[in-house]
Amino acid sequence: MQRAVHTDVADSFSALAWHNDALRLLDQRLLPGREEYVDCTDAAQVAAAIGDMLVRGAPAIGIAGAYGIALQARAIGSSDDWTAALAEAFEMLEAARPTAVNLSWALKMMRDRLARLAPHADVPARLLEAAQSIHQSDLEANLTMAKLGMQLIRKHHKTPQNILTHCNTGALATGGYGTALGVIRAAQAAGLVDTVFVDETRPWLQGSRLTAWELQREGIQACVHVDAAAGHLMKTRDITWVIVGADRIAANGDVINKIGTYALSILAMHHGLRFMVVAPSSSIDMALENADEVVIEERSADELFVLGGQTVDAGIPAFNPVFDVTPADLIDVIVTEKGIVERPDAKKLADLMSHRHLH
Ligand SMILES: CSC[C@@H](O)[C@@H](O)C(=O)COP(=O)(O)O
């Protein structure tokens, strides 16, 4: 992997971009202090970047996985049996992170594209086009969801609102613009945002390091707080919406998202706030009946031990699940690019996914 330092901080950024025959990733581990880009040229480098969280966020890791396959095809150059030649790359990328379904969804799209190619097709070129199309479609889905989510806020409120969000769901986590943060950006443009309260999002600090950074660049008023302050803020700061993303949505509407989302949904219900989930249809896993059997990624306990210096004595056991499940009945609305599902359940989601949903 090659590393480059980005010097013009006034530029808008891309979490991922095709650049000089490589996948250029903004190294999110270094933000907000340093803006450095890393170029990946094969599937192993992309898988490592996903596993190490240089690139993160459900849609973004899906897009990166697709580019990983395109890069591997370019690295191989030519083959009589592309399915066999790329098998290891598919496997490696699929295993890079387990919870967000967007990664396996994007790899399935790439597999399907490969299977449909004519025998003498330029496979590396066609797979690159497929990855770029997945990237572009994600951006377009985000713009659609942003509008739908903003209209939903406008349906209930005509004045600027205080909104609470969790983790990072912005341009950094997606093909561009963002999911939950995309809705917040569109709402800001429509004059519907006063302050965005940003959960710090322990232990990786996606909220304080990434979301606050994005909001500041957008000129949106943000206020960061420790995760444990969310209930107190809901009680005292006139917050009306909690808006979050999703890593996977089960067929019954259960939402798997960053650890802490479940607790927020209960707090929101207690305080009478609306709870909006914003995710592209690539995050909906119709094969998963409910979220009970989903693999919740557990990362190294080391992530809990160091935060501005060591925080826990060596040798103390630690548990670091990075996602949790919010049951469908705690969710007011799921916004996707295909439409809005209020009070989600299995039938409404099945209708949405088969285009029978009207909104
Ligand atoms: C649009 S991003 C939606 C989710 O992927 C996001 O909320 C989240 O949980 C990201 O987790 P991360 O562990 O940073 O990849």
Ligand as a Chemical Component Dictionary entry (heavy atoms), coordinates in Angstrom:
data_LIG
# 
_chem_comp.id                   LIG 
_chem_comp.type                 NON-POLYMER 
_chem_comp.pdbx_formal_charge   0 
_chem_comp.three_letter_code    LIG 
# 
loop_
_chem_comp_atom.comp_id 
_chem_comp_atom.atom_id 
_chem_comp_atom.alt_atom_id 
_chem_comp_atom.type_symbol 
_chem_comp_atom.charge 
_chem_comp_atom.model_Cartn_x 
_chem_comp_atom.model_Cartn_y 
_chem_comp_atom.model_Cartn_z 
_chem_comp_atom.pdbx_ordinal 
LIG C1 C1 C 0 -24.064 4.646  6.642  1  
LIG S1 S1 S 0 -23.229 3.865  7.812  2  
LIG C2 C2 C 0 -24.354 2.900  8.798  3  
LIG C3 C3 C 0 -23.614 2.047  9.746  4  
LIG O1 O1 O 0 -22.646 1.342  9.029  5  
LIG C4 C4 C 0 -22.956 2.869  10.858 6  
LIG O2 O2 O 0 -23.954 3.404  11.669 7  
LIG C5 C5 C 0 -22.060 1.956  11.642 8  
LIG O3 O3 O 0 -22.501 1.284  12.552 9  
LIG C6 C6 C 0 -20.659 1.876  11.209 10 
LIG O4 O4 O 0 -19.900 1.012  12.000 11 
LIG P1 P1 P 0 -18.334 0.897  11.761 12 
LIG O5 O5 O 0 -17.912 -0.092 12.818 13 
LIG O6 O6 O 0 -17.767 2.267  11.938 14 
LIG O7 O7 O 0 -18.150 0.367  10.357 15 
# 
loop_
_chem_comp_bond.comp_id 
_chem_comp_bond.atom_id_1 
_chem_comp_bond.atom_id_2 
_chem_comp_bond.value_order 
_chem_comp_bond.pdbx_ordinal 
LIG C1 S1 SING 1  
LIG S1 C2 SING 2  
LIG C2 C3 SING 3  
LIG C3 O1 SING 4  
LIG C3 C4 SING 5  
LIG C4 O2 SING 6  
LIG C4 C5 SING 7  
LIG C5 O3 DOUB 8  
LIG C5 C6 SING 9  
LIG C6 O4 SING 10 
LIG O4 P1 SING 11 
LIG P1 O5 DOUB 12 
LIG P1 O6 SING 13 
LIG P1 O7 SING 14 
# 
